[in-house]
Amino acid sequence: MQDPLDNFYKQFQLFVQNNPNVISAARAASQIPESAKAVIVLSPYSLEHSFGRDWVSKSYRKTVVERPERLLASSLGLSAAITMYPALYTLKSSDTHKASLLSPHVLKVHGRDWPPELLRLCKDADAKLAAHEIEVPDSWNAGDIYLSSRTIEALQGSLGALETAVDSLFEGPSPEHVSNRAFVALRPPGHHCHVGTPSGFCLLNNAHVAIEYAKDRYGVTHAAVLDFDLHHGDGTQDICWKRAGFRPDEEDDDSPGYDEFGKKFAEFPRVGYFSMHDINSFPTESGYATKENIKNASTCIMGGHDLNIWNIHLSPWETEEEFQRLYHTKYRTLFMKADEFFKQGKLEMGALNKPFKGLVVISAGFDASEFEQTSMQRHGMNVPTSFYTTFTKDALKLAQMHCHGKVLSVLEGGYSDKALASGVFAHLIGLQNQNWIKEWGSEHVVKEIVRGCKPNWKPYKTKKARDVIRIWAEEVIKLGRAMIPEFRNLFEEPQSTKRLAITQRYTRSQVKAREPAKEIVREPAKEKPKDILKEVNPVDKPVIEPLVTPAADEHVRRRIEGIGASETVPFVQEEIPSEDENEDEDYVYDEELNKTFNRTVEDITIDDISRHLETLEIIEPKQESAQTIQNSVQGKYKIPSKTTTQHLRSTRSANPSNLDDSDISMVSHISTRKHTTRSGTKW
């Protein structure tokens, strides 16, 4: 079977040829321990969940924002981060790993009724769609949720991707390939899904299922869910009430095991939920919000009744300086509360004479981005792109203090191409504890990246020799579109052949055409981890020679050999003449931004490895002193460099010393929920 990442690695080979600065990272890649790399898990099966009501109007179809194309936009953000720090990520595809919706860890989260019911609804959906009938129950919001038989494939693949990521954190394919950080690019999202009720595009609660899997297989006892999606993760919070022993809303009042107040013993693992969100957006949107939903989205309780929940509401801001003050005085309180949760967990396990094992989970939704579409962000609340790096770096510190650095990040919301691409980019930079450079998140740069979301994207016919941004963005697009082979079938083939191509892919071995889907699960194949740069430049072969082919022009050869380096720019071989003088008439070349952007790229590819490994000294393994750890890291892993990354030091933002943790609204209340709409549309 062909490796699903083959196309990506071939494209990465071309990227290296076009950007010889990467060679310095290639030489150093073999010295980086796997635990210092972030694992990126792709979920190709997630593309199978698509809107099947072909008989609705074109205008209505445009309101469906939870769509397969979200994975393509996310992949462009992933590839942008990889081009900046190519030696710091390990890419995996869950193409061979599907998991059952009836797995024990799914049933423990969602009960024994909802997963089988979801399977039945998906199997019955195709017949209803063919008859031009709504395929979801009348009690659901049909504007938010849709189903088809192929949704089963998507959910099985998403579960497989989650398991792959958790395995990477605790087991790996081998002991030397265990990482500390993982990001899972999947859909549909999960944080609105309750114990037995779907909501807001979400059918299964991905974060809780991953935590339950980590508990069953690796003994995780405590997990903190950090949620920065624009919307309150009401489903994730609701399942935390269930874990605390409270009867879920979906259960009958006379169900056994509960006391007169509807509570029983709390379950392990203990899960704390810590969220920042817009109180005026779904599920607490004006015109839809119930009193119960508003109370739920404002609940703050720590330690009482086996609950650890803290909610913070987004505030308006005008300048980034003003937002930074909000972050340090208000939003950062989430980490203080999560720290409290973990400390209490250690005391709890100590009292039980049992080991403590923690995990930080990020519900990574990017619909609060400054680049999100206004139809989703209807109340003007957002965050700057740099926030995603800052928040993620704080999550790493929390994990390093309590969880041996273990962080699992799972894609939630984010519905415009710009929000997803820029948000994932910034989040992945933070996941490696690096600094975000403001030029990377400029409107100009983001616009160039998301050109790659066009179904039939083609490279520009004209490139200015000094237009680093446009040339770099095209490299990013090529890498992102090569990550999942099915992108080609879905987004590049004519519309009439899309469905046929997808069907053929999944029916070639066992399913007849149009036969209702069954829950067929592939066993996970033995993983062979692939480090991005190692795949291109094996450590036992020369680094430079394989990169220079006979067809390479003199420009590239001179860059690799260090000749005339100051006269050239990365990512370009020559200026390409235009065949269409009218192409991109609104394009304005920003020379100053290109110069600044080019400096960040030039610097970062020289010293990125050394700087990254210096950040590992704050990790605290068992019983070892900070000085011992620092000496170990610097002595064993640090890579010498004759240059420095000045831009990284100059753009660090200091933590204001005069800020305190105040301005917190506290409302604790036990409540139930009502159904509302997330997309803002009604059926």
C-alpha angles and dihedrals in degrees: 000000000000117000106251089220095056093100091050094052092048089052090047089055088058090047090056091049090052093045111041090177086080090068091078088058091045092056091052099041095089091060095058116097116232090241088065092059130082117232117224113201117198121203109204093174089063087078090070094075102088140151108268104183095109091166097066123097121276090241091056093049088057089063091063100098100166096079140144091256088073089078091056092052089048091050090055089055090049093050091048090058091046092054089055097045106015095164095055102065137069115203121211133176122210089206092126098041123081123161131203123257085221094059114132094247091053093048092048090057101038103027127237096288108054103053094052090044091051090051091050093049091050092050091050095045099084094059091050093047091051089053091050092249129138106261098206127074119273091245092063126082101252091195091065105034132048133169142195135168088265090061086078089062090049094051093045089050092048090052089049091051091051091050091048090053095047091047089052090056098048109019114007121188085291137003092262091054100059112125132196102217133045136175121198118205104202144131155248094048121236118202096096094053112106128201093284106354127080119215143164097018090311124123103166128021100244097187095053094043090053091049092050090050090050089051096047096046105028106023100247107175103180133029131179117207112208110194121190098166115130089244129063112258093231092165094053091048092047091054088051087061088052091050089051087059101260118139112257117239090243093062123086117255091241095052110134128254100044129106124232090280094053097255137120135171115314118252132233133271096055110219127197121198121211118177141173115195147139110278091205095056131077127339088022100038119150109260092027105043120110124206089248093053092050091050091048092052090051100045117132119178129145123195099339118124090357091295128129110180129146125177126188125186124224118248129207120259137182106195133030089243089058091048091050089055090051090049095052097041101037119008097044088063086084090071092048090054093045088050088053090050093053094045091052089047091056090051090048094052091044090055089051090047089236131126120264118225120178138193132188114215122191119204093208108200117162101192090105088065120124085237097056118120116261093235088067096033096050098157102053097247116137146136131232117257091248088066091075091060094045095047092047093051089052089051089054091054091051091050092047091054097048113009107041086256096301111156127167117190121192126191114245123160135354117125110181119075091235095051093049099043096045095038095050089045092054093041093053091049088053092046087066092046092246127139124259115236111217093221090063090064098045119128090245094055096043091049091055093050097050092054081084090069091071109111095235100028117176129184118259116271090217128047126173110230090235097041095109095165096055093045094046091047091055090054089050091050093050091050094045095049090049094056097084119030091209090067086079093055094045104039108022106039121083113277094247093060099044099089093043091052092052094046092051091053094058101033099051093096111031118347127085119223113277092004110141109260119257126205097263113168127197119217112240113261121230104274122234104196115221123202109208098233096035089057090057098036113028109206093236093059132068112274103213105037099063090051095060111071123186087255094057110115127234092258094064093040091054091050093052092048092047094245116146092351093158091058098055139067129219124253096029137094103174144341110271118219117237123247092189118045091190095058115126097354094178093057116122119191111224105203097183094050090048091052092050093045091050091053091055091051094045093050099042096055092055103052107013096109096052095046093047094053092050087063091061092073091084091066112106114209119190117303095341121127122239090245092053091050093047092051091047094051096045095042098047106030113020113114117211119240132184093206137052134222099241094177091060093055096041095053098049111121115219120227105251106246095209096059123107135191099258140118094073121151111212123198120157118192140147109228148156129234140237130210116264136160129263103186094054093237132110126213 
